Amino acid sequence: MVVLQALHSAAAAVKRNPILFVVAAAASLLQLPGVLAQFAAPLVGGVISLGFSAVSLFVMPFLFGGLIGMANEALDGRTSFGTLVSEGNAHYLSILVVYFSLFAVNFVLGFVLVFGAIIGGVVVYTGGQSTALLVAVGAIALLGLLGYLLVAVTIQFFGHAIVVDDLDAVASIKRSAWCVRHNLLAVLGYTLLTAVGGAVFGLVGGLFSLLTSPASPGAAVPTSTPAASHLPVAVPSVGIAGTVGLVIVLVVATALFGGFFAAFSTAFYRAIRPGAA
């Protein structure tokens, strides 16, 4: 029931405030340079992608906080870009602290998963028959995966707690954990629904990567200087025009998904936080 009410509230909010889609689209545009860097030379593309990933790490907390603030305001009436700026600035530091903390946790859990996969691969490749070792490696990998999922589900409302309830980084994680612990069934339904939506959106991103994969890496691009007359670039398999069209589709899809998700997640949090009616 809580999930359905949040969906209804979110639909009404975005209908009144299509500006939420604009902000979500702007966030997706921030990611595009890193994606399109695959068409450059491998080294150049890697540097460009890494650079924009670093920039995004510092910019996204502002957009995230601002978008949640706009969604919170939109649920009660109208919102504007002014809210994006004020809420993004007011809660930037707290969200950034949690971002870096999650990055560290995910790095450790990712290392456990990769380590387990490597050990298991080595055992299989060398013809090892130690069932106990394979079981131990599998258990380590499973624990790492379960740990990641537990962290992701438990702290998923930290941003809403920071913006909606004006909490600091530590208090926001505690509030998110409280909401999950006291609303297990509702959070399970919400998480499954958003996971399905995320999977569908992920298919769109995967299709984009597949269709724009380089068709002829290393093709020469003529330039005006002899020294740079054979710069290696990758030609997208759908051509430049096709890539532009797919970029537009991806941005629109991101705008629709991101804008609605901001309103939906905020409405759901407001319904499960302490003192909610």
Kinemage of the C-alpha trace (Angstrom):
@kinemage 1
@onewidth
@group {chain A} dominant
@subgroup {mainchain}
@vectorlist {calphas} color= white
{ca met a 1} P 0.000 0.000 0.000
{ca val a 2} L 2.808 2.424 0.894
{ca val a 3} L 4.551 1.716 -2.422
{ca leu a 4} L 1.360 2.316 -4.411
{ca gln a 5} L 0.669 5.563 -2.560
{ca ala a 6} L 4.239 6.713 -3.250
{ca leu a 7} L 3.822 5.887 -6.953
{ca his a 8} L 0.616 7.906 -7.096
{ca ser a 9} L 2.190 10.862 -5.281
{ca ala a 10} L 5.258 10.743 -7.545
{ca ala a 11} L 3.151 10.692 -10.705
{ca ala a 12} L 1.234 13.755 -9.544
{ca ala a 13} L 4.450 15.541 -8.555
{ca val a 14} L 6.227 15.069 -11.889
{ca lys a 15} L 3.058 16.017 -13.753
{ca arg a 16} L 3.030 19.338 -11.913
{ca asn a 17} L 6.813 19.730 -12.141
{ca pro a 18} L 8.319 18.406 -15.394
{ca ile a 19} L 11.378 20.445 -14.416
{ca leu a 20} L 12.487 17.337 -12.479
{ca phe a 21} L 13.134 15.628 -15.815
{ca val a 22} L 15.353 18.519 -16.904
{ca val a 23} L 17.625 18.172 -13.877
{ca ala a 24} L 17.843 14.401 -14.340
{ca ala a 25} L 18.779 14.957 -17.989
{ca ala a 26} L 21.520 17.378 -16.928
{ca ala a 27} L 22.946 14.710 -14.627
{ca ser a 28} L 23.024 12.218 -17.514
{ca leu a 29} L 24.825 14.705 -19.752
{ca leu a 30} L 27.571 14.839 -17.139
{ca gln a 31} L 28.191 11.129 -17.723
{ca leu a 32} L 28.224 11.228 -21.523
{ca pro a 33} L 31.791 12.477 -22.116
{ca gly a 34} L 33.172 9.477 -20.267
{ca val a 35} L 30.967 7.112 -22.298
{ca leu a 36} L 31.811 8.708 -25.632
{ca ala a 37} L 35.526 8.692 -24.783
{ca gln a 38} L 35.595 5.091 -26.048
{ca phe a 39} L 35.794 6.492 -29.575
{ca ala a 40} L 39.156 8.123 -28.883
{ca ala a 41} L 42.515 6.372 -28.824
{ca pro a 42} L 42.642 3.836 -25.943
{ca leu a 43} L 45.024 5.884 -23.797
{ca val a 44} L 43.304 9.198 -24.492
{ca gly a 45} L 39.877 7.674 -23.996
{ca gly a 46} L 40.933 6.130 -20.693
{ca val a 47} L 42.283 9.450 -19.410
{ca ile a 48} L 39.147 11.316 -20.492
{ca ser a 49} L 36.860 8.726 -18.915
{ca leu a 50} L 38.834 8.720 -15.657
{ca gly a 51} L 38.859 12.514 -15.549
{ca phe a 52} L 35.106 12.847 -15.977
{ca ser a 53} L 34.510 10.065 -13.437
{ca ala a 54} L 36.529 12.081 -10.904
{ca val a 55} L 34.579 15.234 -11.743
{ca ser a 56} L 31.282 13.378 -11.423
{ca leu a 57} L 32.243 12.125 -7.978
{ca phe a 58} L 32.373 15.722 -6.760
{ca val a 59} L 29.472 17.120 -8.804
{ca met a 60} L 26.909 14.360 -8.303
{ca pro a 61} L 26.411 15.021 -4.540
{ca phe a 62} L 25.280 18.543 -5.428
{ca leu a 63} L 22.866 17.327 -8.127
{ca phe a 64} L 21.661 14.449 -5.948
{ca gly a 65} L 20.889 16.657 -2.982
{ca gly a 66} L 19.352 19.346 -5.147
{ca leu a 67} L 17.135 16.886 -7.026
{ca ile a 68} L 15.863 15.299 -3.820
{ca gly a 69} L 15.142 18.774 -2.463
{ca met a 70} L 13.195 19.609 -5.607
{ca ala a 71} L 11.298 16.319 -5.435
{ca asn a 72} L 10.442 16.937 -1.778
{ca glu a 73} L 9.087 20.360 -2.663
{ca ala a 74} L 7.302 19.046 -5.768
{ca leu a 75} L 5.336 16.547 -3.690
{ca asp a 76} L 3.677 19.465 -1.915
{ca gly a 77} L 3.227 21.773 -4.897
{ca arg a 78} L 5.689 23.527 -7.196
{ca thr a 79} L 9.468 23.573 -7.305
{ca ser a 80} L 12.169 25.449 -9.202
{ca phe a 81} L 15.862 25.550 -10.076
{ca gly a 82} L 16.377 27.783 -7.056
{ca thr a 83} L 15.644 24.804 -4.831
{ca leu a 84} L 18.225 22.758 -6.732
{ca val a 85} L 20.895 25.328 -5.928
{ca ser a 86} L 19.913 25.984 -2.314
{ca glu a 87} L 19.413 22.338 -1.327
{ca gly a 88} L 22.434 21.161 -3.292
{ca asn a 89} L 24.669 23.684 -1.550
{ca ala a 90} L 23.181 23.194 1.910
{ca his a 91} L 23.661 19.422 1.979
{ca tyr a 92} L 26.656 19.005 -0.307
{ca leu a 93} L 29.264 18.201 2.341
{ca ser a 94} L 27.163 15.611 4.191
{ca ile a 95} L 26.291 13.765 0.984
{ca leu a 96} L 29.904 13.918 -0.200
{ca val a 97} L 31.104 12.346 3.063
{ca val a 98} L 28.684 9.439 2.644
{ca tyr a 99} L 29.657 9.089 -1.028
{ca phe a 100} L 33.322 8.637 -0.146
{ca ser a 101} L 32.463 6.289 2.718
{ca leu a 102} L 30.406 4.117 0.369
{ca phe a 103} L 33.201 4.198 -2.168
{ca ala a 104} L 35.584 2.801 0.445
{ca val a 105} L 33.129 0.094 1.534
{ca asn a 106} L 32.380 -0.921 -2.046
{ca phe a 107} L 36.097 -1.044 -2.793
{ca val a 108} L 36.697 -3.484 0.051
{ca leu a 109} L 33.706 -5.651 -0.869
{ca gly a 110} L 34.709 -5.567 -4.533
{ca phe a 111} L 38.211 -6.659 -3.606
{ca val a 112} L 36.772 -9.619 -1.692
{ca leu a 113} L 34.675 -10.661 -4.701
{ca val a 114} L 37.529 -10.306 -7.166
{ca phe a 115} L 39.945 -12.115 -4.849
{ca gly a 116} L 37.522 -14.983 -4.461
{ca ala a 117} L 36.956 -15.187 -8.221
{ca ile a 118} L 40.697 -15.202 -8.927
{ca ile a 119} L 41.428 -17.934 -6.400
{ca gly a 120} L 38.557 -20.033 -7.706
{ca gly a 121} L 39.719 -19.539 -11.280
{ca val a 122} L 43.275 -20.545 -10.416
{ca val a 123} L 42.074 -23.687 -8.674
{ca val a 124} L 39.916 -24.726 -11.632
{ca tyr a 125} L 42.576 -23.822 -14.213
{ca thr a 126} L 45.290 -25.815 -12.464
{ca gly a 127} L 43.021 -28.828 -12.186
{ca gly a 128} L 42.661 -28.564 -8.448
{ca gln a 129} L 40.161 -30.977 -6.965
{ca ser a 130} L 39.938 -29.530 -3.468
{ca thr a 131} L 36.215 -29.327 -2.852
{ca ala a 132} L 36.795 -27.712 0.519
{ca leu a 133} L 38.854 -24.912 -1.048
{ca leu a 134} L 36.269 -24.246 -3.751
{ca val a 135} L 33.506 -24.169 -1.151
{ca ala a 136} L 35.528 -21.739 0.965
{ca val a 137} L 36.162 -19.481 -2.030
{ca gly a 138} L 32.486 -19.607 -2.977
{ca ala a 139} L 31.486 -18.773 0.583
{ca ile a 140} L 33.827 -15.764 0.634
{ca ala a 141} L 32.426 -14.492 -2.663
{ca leu a 142} L 28.853 -15.057 -1.459
{ca leu a 143} L 29.509 -13.228 1.798
{ca gly a 144} L 31.013 -10.339 -0.142
{ca leu a 145} L 27.962 -10.146 -2.398
{ca leu a 146} L 25.533 -10.403 0.521
{ca gly a 147} L 27.504 -7.746 2.368
{ca tyr a 148} L 27.244 -5.407 -0.601
{ca leu a 149} L 23.492 -5.977 -0.951
{ca leu a 150} L 22.957 -5.494 2.788
{ca val a 151} L 24.825 -2.198 2.778
{ca ala a 152} L 23.047 -1.003 -0.368
{ca val a 153} L 19.568 -1.752 0.995
{ca thr a 154} L 20.262 -0.458 4.501
{ca ile a 155} L 21.647 2.950 3.544
{ca gln a 156} L 19.608 3.603 0.385
{ca phe a 157} L 17.645 6.453 2.015
{ca phe a 158} L 20.609 8.356 3.436
{ca gly a 159} L 20.278 11.179 0.895
{ca his a 160} L 16.596 11.638 1.636
{ca ala a 161} L 17.323 11.725 5.365
{ca ile a 162} L 19.975 14.398 4.815
{ca val a 163} L 17.797 16.620 2.636
{ca val a 164} L 14.261 16.017 3.915
{ca asp a 165} L 15.137 15.815 7.630
{ca asp a 166} L 18.300 17.943 7.573
{ca leu a 167} L 20.482 15.272 9.214
{ca asp a 168} L 24.247 14.964 9.073
{ca ala a 169} L 26.122 12.107 7.388
{ca val a 170} L 26.236 9.714 10.352
{ca ala a 171} L 22.680 10.436 11.502
{ca ser a 172} L 21.375 9.966 7.951
{ca ile a 173} L 22.778 6.431 7.762
{ca lys a 174} L 21.237 5.609 11.147
{ca arg a 175} L 17.904 7.049 9.998
{ca ser a 176} L 17.985 5.033 6.769
{ca ala a 177} L 18.749 1.845 8.714
{ca trp a 178} L 15.879 2.635 11.114
{ca cys a 179} L 13.462 3.085 8.216
{ca val a 180} L 14.488 -0.213 6.642
{ca arg a 181} L 14.367 -2.137 9.928
{ca his a 182} L 10.900 -0.857 10.868
{ca asn a 183} L 9.362 -1.204 7.389
{ca leu a 184} L 10.843 -4.443 6.070
{ca leu a 185} L 7.938 -5.566 3.884
{ca ala a 186} L 7.334 -2.130 2.387
{ca val a 187} L 11.061 -1.620 1.732
{ca leu a 188} L 11.271 -5.076 0.151
{ca gly a 189} L 8.469 -4.202 -2.265
{ca tyr a 190} L 10.022 -0.818 -3.003
{ca thr a 191} L 13.484 -2.331 -3.541
{ca leu a 192} L 12.195 -5.040 -5.873
{ca leu a 193} L 10.244 -2.493 -7.901
{ca thr a 194} L 13.191 -0.119 -8.234
{ca ala a 195} L 15.489 -3.055 -9.046
{ca val a 196} L 13.222 -4.042 -11.939
{ca gly a 197} L 13.097 -0.446 -13.128
{ca gly a 198} L 16.860 -0.177 -12.828
{ca ala a 199} L 17.308 -3.406 -14.778
{ca val a 200} L 15.127 -2.130 -17.612
{ca phe a 201} L 17.055 1.132 -17.653
{ca gly a 202} L 20.291 -0.842 -17.558
{ca leu a 203} L 19.203 -2.695 -20.701
{ca val a 204} L 18.824 0.661 -22.432
{ca gly a 205} L 22.368 1.597 -21.413
{ca gly a 206} L 23.656 -1.815 -22.460
{ca leu a 207} L 21.976 -1.510 -25.850
{ca phe a 208} L 23.566 1.911 -26.275
{ca ser a 209} L 27.031 0.499 -25.541
{ca leu a 210} L 26.438 -2.443 -27.883
{ca leu a 211} L 25.205 -0.365 -30.801
{ca thr a 212} L 27.925 2.267 -30.421
{ca ser a 213} L 30.779 -0.187 -29.956
{ca pro a 214} L 33.725 0.667 -32.225
{ca ala a 215} L 33.486 -0.952 -35.633
{ca ser a 216} L 37.053 -0.317 -36.729
{ca pro a 217} L 39.491 0.605 -33.962
{ca gly a 218} L 42.619 2.257 -35.166
{ca ala a 219} L 41.124 3.804 -38.284
{ca ala a 220} L 43.112 6.794 -39.500
{ca val a 221} L 41.582 10.235 -39.303
{ca pro a 222} L 43.077 12.809 -41.671
{ca thr a 223} L 44.261 15.993 -40.023
{ca ser a 224} L 45.937 19.167 -41.172
{ca thr a 225} L 49.359 18.282 -39.708
{ca pro a 226} L 51.539 15.402 -40.926
{ca ala a 227} L 52.537 14.436 -37.388
{ca ala a 228} L 48.918 13.894 -36.420
{ca ser a 229} L 47.703 12.479 -39.731
{ca his a 230} L 47.121 9.005 -38.343
{ca leu a 231} L 45.550 9.509 -34.942
{ca pro a 232} L 43.850 6.242 -33.922
{ca val a 233} L 40.144 6.617 -33.295
{ca ala a 234} L 37.265 4.186 -33.073
{ca val a 235} L 34.411 4.495 -35.542
{ca pro a 236} L 31.001 3.741 -33.966
{ca ser a 237} L 29.274 0.814 -35.664
{ca val a 238} L 26.059 2.799 -36.206
{ca gly a 239} L 27.868 5.840 -37.591
{ca ile a 240} L 27.975 9.379 -36.261
{ca ala a 241} L 24.325 10.150 -37.022
{ca gly a 242} L 23.187 6.925 -35.403
{ca thr a 243} L 25.288 7.641 -32.337
{ca val a 244} L 23.778 11.116 -31.992
{ca gly a 245} L 20.300 9.613 -32.193
{ca leu a 246} L 21.123 6.996 -29.577
{ca val a 247} L 22.598 9.651 -27.284
{ca ile a 248} L 19.330 11.587 -27.497
{ca val a 249} L 17.348 8.435 -26.677
{ca leu a 250} L 19.644 7.679 -23.740
{ca val a 251} L 19.367 11.209 -22.332
{ca val a 252} L 15.566 11.184 -22.647
{ca ala a 253} L 15.336 7.752 -21.012
{ca thr a 254} L 17.614 8.889 -18.184
{ca ala a 255} L 15.573 12.057 -17.713
{ca leu a 256} L 12.291 10.155 -17.458
{ca phe a 257} L 13.656 7.465 -15.166
{ca gly a 258} L 15.721 9.806 -12.988
{ca gly a 259} L 13.045 12.453 -12.580
{ca phe a 260} L 10.325 9.986 -11.653
{ca phe a 261} L 12.604 7.952 -9.384
{ca ala a 262} L 13.562 11.090 -7.446
{ca ala a 263} L 9.901 11.855 -6.761
{ca phe a 264} L 9.007 8.211 -6.056
{ca ser a 265} L 11.889 7.534 -3.672
{ca thr a 266} L 11.267 10.796 -1.819
{ca ala a 267} L 7.537 10.095 -1.472
{ca phe a 268} L 8.302 6.597 -0.196
{ca tyr a 269} L 10.842 7.874 2.333
{ca arg a 270} L 8.415 10.464 3.637
{ca ala a 271} L 5.878 7.678 4.192
{ca ile a 272} L 8.219 5.428 6.220
{ca arg a 273} L 10.288 7.898 8.220
{ca pro a 274} L 9.666 8.297 11.957
{ca gly a 275} L 6.480 10.167 12.746
{ca ala a 276} L 4.983 9.632 9.274
{ca ala a 277} L 1.222 9.527 9.295
